[in-house]
Amino acid sequence: VPYYFDLAMDKLQKKYPDAKINRVKTAQGGTGFQWGLQNCESLVNAYDPDLVILAFGMNDGGMAATQTKANTKKMIDAMYELKPEVSVMIVSTMTPHTGSNWDHTAIQQQEKQLLSLAKTYVKDGKAVAVACVHSVSKAVQEHKTFNDYSGNNINHPNDWFYRVYAQTLLQTLVGYENMK
């Protein structure tokens, strides 16, 4: 199953065939913010990215939304310290299964906190956006059961919802109209 990041980058490359899109997936499954904070500097230095996609929170389900915002801010600040012109895409986490022991209130608030954070950078002229996967997953729940779009029936997407993640990323990066 292609990862949502690859699906999105494949579509961008197809849409813009002359663009040079180099992609590096540095994510480590099962890790959370602590891993991201520890490795942010070395990864930015190693790959010198133009765009960084931050998708943390899925494995930090009990974390308060304000802490998610603070951790994300630390990573973004570290990246801007190393590479002031980098663009950042934050991906909010999908809604976990209602039967999980995660703090669902915190998960709902995370996207709002991330949107608020992005606005502070945009005011300073930085390119930071949020792909609102949480909102999309809430909308999907109005028509499908959680099992229909979860890969592990707890907190991760299946192959179909990976495509929804990719579409959400693309819409945030270039807009729906530009992908037709």
N, C-alpha and C positions, 0 to 999 in steps of 0.2 A: 504494500500500500504506500503510495507516495505521501510524503510528509506535506502538510499544508503549505509550508514555506516553499517547497519545490514546485507545487502546483501553481502557486502565485507567480513565482519567478519564471516558470515555463510560459505562462500566459503573457507576462510582460515581454519576454523575449520574442514571442510570436507576434505580438502587437507592434513591437519596436525592433525589427530584425537588425537594424544597424547599430543598436545600442550594445555596448559591451557590459554584460551583466555577469560578474563573477560572484558566486555565492559560496559562502562557507557556513556550514551548520556546526556551531560549537556547543550546542545544547547537550547536556548530560542528563539522561533520563533519571527520574527519581530524585533530582536535586531541587533545592529551593533557593531562596534569596541569599542564604549564607554562601553558597557556592558562587553565585553571581557576583556578590560583593568581593569575594576573595580572588576571583579570576578576571574581573572586568579590565583592570589595567593591562595585564599580560595579553589578553585577547585583542584589545584595541591596538596595542603595540605590535603584535604579531601580524595582524591582518590589515591595518590601516583602512578601516571601512569608510564608505561614504554614507551608508545607511546601516543602522543597527536595529534589529527587531528584538525587543525585550518581551518575553512571554513568561513571566514569573507569577506565582500565586497558586497554581494548581496543586503544588505539593506543600503549600503553606496554608492549608485550609483553615486552621484555627487562628490565623494571624488577624489582628485588628486592622481595619481599613486604613487607619492613620499610620500604622506601622508599615503597611504595604506601600503607601505613598512615600513615607520617609526612606524606605529601602530603595525604592525606584529612583527617588531624587538623588540618593548617594551614588547610584550607578551612573545616572545621567551626568551629574556633576563631575564624576571621575572621567567620563568619556570626554566632556567638553574641556576639561583641564588638559587632556592629551591631544585632542583634535577638535578645536573650536568650531569647525565647519561641518561636523558630522550631523546627519539627520537621524532622528530617533522615532521609531514606531513602537508604541507600547500596545501590547495585546492584552485586553482584559480577559480574565478566566471565564470559561463557561460555567453555567450553573451546575453544581454537583447534584447527585441524587438526593431527593428529599429525605430518604431514609438514612443518609450518611450521618456521621457524628460531627460533621463540619459546622462551623458557625455560619449559618446561612445569612444572617443579618450582616455579618462582616463581609461576606462575599458580595452581597447586593450593594453594599456601600463602597466597595473597592473601585468599581468603575467610575463612580461619581468623584471619588478622591483622585483617581488618575486623570480624569478630564480636567479637574481643577488644577492639578499639577502642570499638565500640558499648557494650559492657558498662561501660567506664569512664565514659562519659557518663550512662548509665542510673543508675549508682550515685550520680551527682551530681544526679539528678532531671531530667535532660534527656531529650527524646524523640528517640532515635536508634535506628534499626533497620537490619538488613541483609536485602535481598531476595537470597536465596542462589541466583542464577541458575547459578553454577558447578556447584553440587551437582545442580541440576535437569538441566543439560546432560550431566553425567556419567551420570545415570540414563537419560536419553534415548539415550545412546550404547549402552546395553545392548540396545536394540530397533531402532535406526535407524542408518544410516551417516551420517557427517558431512555428506555431500552432500545428504542428505534434509532437513537443517535449517539449512544455511548458505546465505547469499545470495551470497557471493563465494568460497566454498570455502577460505577462509583463517581469518577471525576475526569475521565478522559474520553475524547471523541472517537467515533468509529470512522471508517473510510468515507462514508457519506458526509458526516459532519466535518471531516477534514476539508472537504470541498467547500462547505459553507464558511469555514475559517478562511480559506484561501480567497473566496469571494469578498469576504468582509475586509481582509487585508487590501485587496485590490481596490475596492471601493474607497477605502480610506486614503490609499496612496495616490490614485489617479482619477477617481470618480467613476461612477457607473457609466456615464455617457461616453467616456474616453475608452472604455473597454469593449464597445460594440464593434 
